[in-house]
Amino acid sequence: MVLLLVALLGLAAAAEHELGVAVGGHGSLGLKTRIVVTGAEGGPVYRLQGEERSALQVEAQDLWGTTASGPVHLLGLKVGWSRQWGDGDLRGYSLVSLGGYLNDILPVLPVLWVEGGVELGADRIRWRVGPEVYSLPPFFVGGGLRVTATTVLGGSS
């Protein structure tokens, strides 16, 4: 266990770190309840660039929405694996994440996200724009459009 911790700390010290913000719009449908939720989300993003084009991404999310019965506000955290596809200033990306939201029904509402799109910029600021889908089968499914901007910490890439 100690060796694993030392290895992870060494990898983190040698890796490239990015910090930024993500915002987006979303809509979801309760598969059993037929409740529709639409709204906006936003929060800080941290990305730890790993080997080649892979990265660990951590996001805190502040989700605001509305339903026919009133407003919804959830706080959440998601952790995922990100991958860049292609070279140059314009390339594709994908992100697969698992996380959850604090809510009134369960202590944590687990969610699986899949996102993909276009990444722009190879220098100090990196922009990502793309659709996402998320789900907790068999309870709800949703999707949205997200924009993420991150900057490399401690120098240029």
C-alpha contacts under 8 A as a table, 3 or more apart, distances in Angstrom:
res1	aa1	res2	aa2	distance
1	M	4	L	5.15
1	M	5	L	6.34
2	V	5	L	5.10
2	V	6	V	6.20
3	L	6	V	5.08
3	L	7	A	6.10
4	L	7	A	5.08
4	L	8	L	6.16
5	L	8	L	5.14
5	L	9	L	6.15
6	V	9	L	5.15
6	V	10	G	6.13
7	A	10	G	5.11
7	A	11	L	6.20
8	L	11	L	5.09
8	L	12	A	6.14
9	L	12	A	5.07
9	L	13	A	6.15
10	G	13	A	5.15
10	G	14	A	6.34
11	L	14	A	5.29
11	L	15	A	5.98
11	L	50	G	7.91
12	A	15	A	5.15
12	A	16	E	7.86
12	A	48	L	7.22
15	A	48	L	6.68
15	A	49	Q	5.89
15	A	50	G	6.17
16	E	48	L	6.06
16	E	49	Q	5.13
16	E	50	G	7.45
16	E	152	V	7.06
16	E	153	L	7.42
16	E	157	S	7.70
17	H	46	Y	7.43
17	H	47	R	5.90
17	H	48	L	4.83
17	H	49	Q	6.17
17	H	152	V	5.83
17	H	153	L	5.56
17	H	154	G	7.97
18	E	46	Y	5.73
18	E	47	R	4.94
18	E	48	L	6.44
18	E	49	Q	7.70
18	E	150	T	5.84
18	E	151	T	5.27
18	E	152	V	4.39
18	E	153	L	5.59
19	L	44	P	7.50
19	L	45	V	5.75
19	L	46	Y	4.69
19	L	47	R	6.42
19	L	150	T	5.16
19	L	151	T	5.58
19	L	152	V	6.68
19	L	153	L	6.92
20	G	44	P	5.82
20	G	45	V	5.05
20	G	46	Y	6.54
20	G	148	T	7.23
20	G	149	A	5.44
20	G	150	T	3.88
20	G	151	T	6.13
21	V	42	G	7.25
21	V	43	G	5.66
21	V	44	P	4.42
21	V	45	V	5.21
21	V	148	T	5.77
21	V	149	A	5.66
21	V	150	T	6.50
22	A	42	G	5.43
22	A	43	G	5.60
22	A	44	P	6.33
22	A	45	V	6.49
22	A	146	R	6.86
22	A	147	V	5.68
22	A	148	T	4.16
22	A	149	A	6.49
23	V	40	A	7.49
23	V	41	E	5.62
23	V	42	G	4.18
23	V	43	G	6.73
23	V	146	R	5.75
23	V	147	V	5.53
23	V	148	T	6.49
24	G	40	A	5.73
24	G	41	E	5.39
24	G	42	G	6.46
24	G	144	G	6.89
24	G	145	L	5.51
24	G	146	R	4.18
24	G	147	V	6.09
25	G	38	T	7.68
25	G	39	G	5.80
25	G	40	A	4.40
25	G	41	E	6.25
25	G	144	G	5.42
25	G	145	L	5.67
25	G	146	R	6.74
26	H	38	T	5.66
26	H	39	G	5.51
26	H	40	A	5.96
26	H	41	E	7.44
26	H	142	G	7.18
26	H	143	G	5.65
26	H	144	G	4.10
26	H	145	L	6.74
27	G	36	V	7.18
27	G	37	V	5.50
27	G	38	T	4.22
27	G	39	G	6.55
27	G	142	G	5.51
27	G	143	G	5.69
27	G	144	G	6.21
28	S	36	V	5.72
28	S	37	V	5.21
28	S	38	T	6.52
28	S	140	F	6.84
28	S	141	V	5.58
28	S	142	G	3.76
28	S	143	G	6.37
29	L	34	R	5.97
29	L	35	I	5.69
29	L	36	V	4.61
29	L	37	V	6.48
29	L	140	F	5.53
29	L	141	V	5.65
29	L	142	G	6.14
30	G	33	T	5.10
30	G	34	R	4.68
30	G	35	I	4.97
30	G	36	V	6.43
30	G	139	F	5.83
30	G	140	F	4.31
30	G	141	V	6.79
31	L	34	R	5.59
31	L	35	I	7.92
31	L	138	P	6.67
31	L	139	F	5.29
31	L	140	F	4.99
31	L	141	V	7.09
32	K	138	P	7.80
32	K	139	F	6.20
32	K	140	F	7.67
35	I	67	T	7.05
35	I	68	A	7.75
36	V	67	T	5.98
36	V	68	A	7.61
37	V	65	G	6.00
37	V	66	T	5.53
37	V	67	T	5.00
38	T	65	G	5.18
38	T	66	T	5.59
38	T	67	T	6.99
39	G	63	L	7.50
39	G	64	W	5.54
39	G	65	G	3.92
39	G	66	T	6.15
40	A	63	L	6.04
40	A	64	W	5.38
40	A	65	G	6.31
41	E	61	Q	6.60
41	E	62	D	5.56
41	E	63	L	4.26
41	E	64	W	6.03
42	G	61	Q	5.65
42	G	62	D	5.45
42	G	63	L	6.64
43	G	59	E	6.79
43	G	60	A	5.43
43	G	61	Q	4.79
43	G	62	D	5.93
44	P	59	E	5.83
44	P	60	A	5.74
44	P	61	Q	7.32
45	V	57	Q	7.09
45	V	58	V	5.89
45	V	59	E	4.58
45	V	60	A	6.87
45	V	150	T	7.47
46	Y	57	Q	5.76
46	Y	58	V	5.23
46	Y	59	E	6.40
47	R	55	A	6.36
47	R	56	L	5.67
47	R	57	Q	4.38
47	R	58	V	6.40
48	L	55	A	5.43
48	L	56	L	5.15
48	L	57	Q	6.42
49	Q	53	R	7.38
49	Q	54	S	6.24
49	Q	55	A	4.24
49	Q	56	L	6.52
50	G	53	R	6.95
50	G	54	S	5.36
50	G	55	A	4.97
50	G	56	L	7.23
51	E	54	S	5.94
51	E	55	A	7.67
53	R	83	R	5.61
53	R	84	Q	5.24
53	R	85	W	7.57
54	S	81	W	7.11
54	S	82	S	5.64
54	S	83	R	4.53
54	S	84	Q	6.65
55	A	81	W	5.87
55	A	82	S	5.02
55	A	83	R	6.36
56	L	79	V	7.37
56	L	80	G	5.93
56	L	81	W	4.97
56	L	82	S	6.19
57	Q	79	V	5.72
57	Q	80	G	5.20
57	Q	81	W	6.12
57	Q	82	S	6.58
58	V	77	L	7.44
58	V	78	K	5.86
58	V	79	V	4.54
58	V	80	G	6.53
59	E	77	L	5.71
59	E	78	K	5.31
59	E	79	V	6.51
60	A	75	L	7.60
60	A	76	G	5.83
60	A	77	L	4.56
60	A	78	K	6.60
61	Q	75	L	5.72
61	Q	76	G	4.90
61	Q	77	L	5.88
61	Q	78	K	7.75
62	D	73	H	7.50
62	D	74	L	6.15
62	D	75	L	4.84
62	D	76	G	6.53
63	L	72	V	7.97
63	L	73	H	5.72
63	L	74	L	5.16
63	L	75	L	6.24
63	L	76	G	7.80
64	W	71	P	7.51
64	W	72	V	5.79
64	W	73	H	4.69
64	W	74	L	6.65
65	G	71	P	5.78
65	G	72	V	4.84
65	G	73	H	6.34
66	T	69	S	7.91
66	T	70	G	5.74
66	T	71	P	4.31
66	T	72	V	5.56
67	T	70	G	5.19
67	T	71	P	6.11
67	T	72	V	7.24
74	L	101	Y	6.01
74	L	102	L	6.11
74	L	103	N	6.33
75	L	101	Y	5.44
75	L	102	L	5.73
75	L	103	N	7.96
76	G	99	G	7.26
76	G	100	G	5.42
76	G	101	Y	3.96
76	G	102	L	6.14
77	L	99	G	5.49
77	L	100	G	5.75
77	L	101	Y	6.64
78	K	97	S	6.17
78	K	98	L	5.55
78	K	99	G	3.94
78	K	100	G	6.42
79	V	97	S	5.34
79	V	98	L	5.65
79	V	99	G	6.06
80	G	95	L	6.51
80	G	96	V	5.34
80	G	97	S	3.73
80	G	98	L	6.14
81	W	95	L	5.69
81	W	96	V	5.52
81	W	97	S	6.40
82	S	93	Y	7.17
82	S	94	S	5.66
82	S	95	L	4.31
82	S	96	V	6.61
83	R	93	Y	5.53
83	R	94	S	5.34
83	R	95	L	6.50
84	Q	91	R	6.96
84	Q	92	G	5.90
84	Q	93	Y	4.40
84	Q	94	S	6.70
84	Q	119	E	7.92
85	W	91	R	5.84
85	W	92	G	4.79
85	W	93	Y	5.50
85	W	94	S	7.91
86	G	90	L	7.96
86	G	91	R	5.09
86	G	92	G	6.39
87	D	90	L	7.15
87	D	91	R	6.00
88	G	91	R	6.64
88	G	121	G	7.99
88	G	122	A	7.03
89	D	119	E	7.73
89	D	120	L	5.40
89	D	121	G	4.68
89	D	122	A	5.35
90	L	118	V	6.89
90	L	119	E	5.87
90	L	120	L	4.80
90	L	121	G	6.69
91	R	118	V	5.74
91	R	119	E	5.32
91	R	120	L	6.70
92	G	116	G	7.37
92	G	117	G	5.65
92	G	118	V	4.53
92	G	119	E	5.70
93	Y	116	G	5.51
93	Y	117	G	5.57
93	Y	118	V	6.00
93	Y	119	E	6.26
93	Y	128	R	7.96
94	S	114	V	7.56
94	S	115	E	5.66
94	S	116	G	4.23
94	S	117	G	6.71
95	L	113	W	7.87
95	L	114	V	5.82
95	L	115	E	5.02
95	L	116	G	6.20
96	V	112	L	7.69
96	V	113	W	5.80
96	V	114	V	4.68
96	V	115	E	6.47
97	S	112	L	5.92
97	S	113	W	5.03
97	S	114	V	6.49
98	L	110	P	7.40
98	L	111	V	5.92
98	L	112	L	4.73
98	L	113	W	6.28
99	G	110	P	5.67
99	G	111	V	5.44
99	G	112	L	6.66
100	G	108	V	5.75
100	G	109	L	5.02
100	G	110	P	4.13
100	G	111	V	5.31
101	Y	108	V	5.44
101	Y	109	L	5.03
101	Y	110	P	6.68
101	Y	111	V	7.83
102	L	106	L	7.40
102	L	107	P	5.87
102	L	108	V	4.82
102	L	109	L	6.26
103	N	106	L	5.96
103	N	107	P	6.24
103	N	108	V	6.44
103	N	109	L	6.72
104	D	107	P	7.17
106	L	109	L	5.96
110	P	136	L	6.75
111	V	134	Y	6.68
111	V	135	S	5.75
111	V	136	L	5.29
112	L	134	Y	5.48
112	L	135	S	5.53
112	L	136	L	6.55
113	W	132	E	6.89
113	W	133	V	5.84
113	W	134	Y	4.30
113	W	135	S	6.78
114	V	132	E	5.63
114	V	133	V	5.47
114	V	134	Y	6.32
115	E	130	G	6.84
115	E	131	P	5.92
115	E	132	E	4.12
115	E	133	V	6.44
116	G	130	G	5.52
116	G	131	P	6.17
116	G	132	E	6.63
117	G	128	R	6.94
117	G	129	V	5.70
117	G	130	G	4.03
117	G	131	P	6.58
118	V	128	R	5.71
118	V	129	V	5.53
118	V	130	G	6.30
119	E	126	R	6.83
119	E	127	W	5.51
119	E	128	R	4.37
119	E	129	V	6.59
120	L	126	R	5.80
120	L	127	W	5.09
120	L	128	R	6.41
121	G	124	R	7.73
121	G	125	I	6.32
121	G	126	R	4.86
121	G	127	W	6.48
122	A	125	I	7.25
122	A	126	R	6.32
122	A	157	S	7.39
123	D	126	R	7.04
123	D	156	S	6.15
123	D	157	S	6.01
124	R	151	T	5.28
124	R	152	V	5.69
124	R	155	G	7.99
124	R	156	S	5.68
124	R	157	S	7.10
125	I	149	A	6.66
125	I	150	T	5.66
125	I	151	T	4.55
125	I	152	V	7.05
126	R	149	A	5.60
126	R	150	T	5.30
126	R	151	T	6.23
127	W	147	V	7.16
127	W	148	T	5.65
127	W	149	A	4.55
127	W	150	T	6.69
128	R	146	R	7.84
128	R	147	V	5.60
128	R	148	T	4.96
128	R	149	A	6.43
129	V	145	L	7.51
129	V	146	R	5.83
129	V	147	V	4.62
129	V	148	T	6.57
130	G	145	L	5.76
130	G	146	R	5.64
130	G	147	V	6.82
131	P	143	G	7.20
131	P	144	G	5.64
131	P	145	L	4.38
131	P	146	R	6.14
132	E	143	G	5.39
132	E	144	G	5.41
132	E	145	L	6.15
132	E	146	R	7.14
133	V	141	V	7.55
133	V	142	G	5.70
133	V	143	G	4.14
133	V	144	G	6.63
134	Y	141	V	5.86
134	Y	142	G	5.29
134	Y	143	G	5.94
135	S	139	F	7.82
135	S	140	F	5.71
135	S	141	V	4.32
135	S	142	G	6.24
136	L	139	F	5.64
136	L	140	F	5.51
136	L	141	V	6.56
137	P	140	F	6.12
137	P	141	V	7.29
152	V	155	G	6.59
152	V	156	S	6.25
152	V	157	S	6.80
153	L	156	S	7.67
